[in-house]
Amino acid sequence: MTLNAILKEMRDIPVNRLEELYEYVHSLNPKTKKTENLRKKILSFGGAFSDMNEKDYSAFLNETKKTRTKLFDRKNGI
């Protein structure tokens, strides 16, 4: 099967199904699959801190910022 044969078949796809076709073709790309899997993993953490009150969440964010600064401060020099 050639690319031209596939493109000829695609011309007959109804306009209202083109987005669905695009998403399917896009999903076949190995790079897209990796990106989609990563996106799903990241989104699985959504709402993970929703049971924390604002004060505790704010304290968590501040501590995280301090830790990042200490870990990645280039002045500490390695």
Secondary structure as a PSIPRED ss2 file (coil, helix, strand):
# PSIPRED VFORMAT (PSIPRED V4.0)

   1 M C   1.000  0.000  0.000
   2 T C   1.000  0.000  0.000
   3 L H   0.000  1.000  0.000
   4 N H   0.000  1.000  0.000
   5 A H   0.000  1.000  0.000
   6 I H   0.000  1.000  0.000
   7 L H   0.000  1.000  0.000
   8 K H   0.000  1.000  0.000
   9 E H   0.000  1.000  0.000
  10 M H   0.000  1.000  0.000
  11 R C   1.000  0.000  0.000
  12 D C   1.000  0.000  0.000
  13 I C   1.000  0.000  0.000
  14 P C   1.000  0.000  0.000
  15 V H   0.000  1.000  0.000
  16 N H   0.000  1.000  0.000
  17 R H   0.000  1.000  0.000
  18 L H   0.000  1.000  0.000
  19 E H   0.000  1.000  0.000
  20 E H   0.000  1.000  0.000
  21 L H   0.000  1.000  0.000
  22 Y H   0.000  1.000  0.000
  23 E H   0.000  1.000  0.000
  24 Y H   0.000  1.000  0.000
  25 V H   0.000  1.000  0.000
  26 H H   0.000  1.000  0.000
  27 S H   0.000  1.000  0.000
  28 L C   1.000  0.000  0.000
  29 N C   1.000  0.000  0.000
  30 P H   0.000  1.000  0.000
  31 K H   0.000  1.000  0.000
  32 T H   0.000  1.000  0.000
  33 K H   0.000  1.000  0.000
  34 K H   0.000  1.000  0.000
  35 T H   0.000  1.000  0.000
  36 E H   0.000  1.000  0.000
  37 N H   0.000  1.000  0.000
  38 L H   0.000  1.000  0.000
  39 R H   0.000  1.000  0.000
  40 K H   0.000  1.000  0.000
  41 K H   0.000  1.000  0.000
  42 I H   0.000  1.000  0.000
  43 L H   0.000  1.000  0.000
  44 S C   1.000  0.000  0.000
  45 F C   1.000  0.000  0.000
  46 G C   1.000  0.000  0.000
  47 G C   1.000  0.000  0.000
  48 A C   1.000  0.000  0.000
  49 F C   1.000  0.000  0.000
  50 S C   1.000  0.000  0.000
  51 D C   1.000  0.000  0.000
  52 M C   1.000  0.000  0.000
  53 N C   1.000  0.000  0.000
  54 E H   0.000  1.000  0.000
  55 K H   0.000  1.000  0.000
  56 D H   0.000  1.000  0.000
  57 Y H   0.000  1.000  0.000
  58 S H   0.000  1.000  0.000
  59 A H   0.000  1.000  0.000
  60 F H   0.000  1.000  0.000
  61 L H   0.000  1.000  0.000
  62 N H   0.000  1.000  0.000
  63 E H   0.000  1.000  0.000
  64 T H   0.000  1.000  0.000
  65 K H   0.000  1.000  0.000
  66 K H   0.000  1.000  0.000
  67 T H   0.000  1.000  0.000
  68 R H   0.000  1.000  0.000
  69 T H   0.000  1.000  0.000
  70 K H   0.000  1.000  0.000
  71 L H   0.000  1.000  0.000
  72 F H   0.000  1.000  0.000
  73 D C   1.000  0.000  0.000
  74 R H   0.000  1.000  0.000
  75 K H   0.000  1.000  0.000
  76 N H   0.000  1.000  0.000
  77 G C   1.000  0.000  0.000
  78 I C   1.000  0.000  0.000
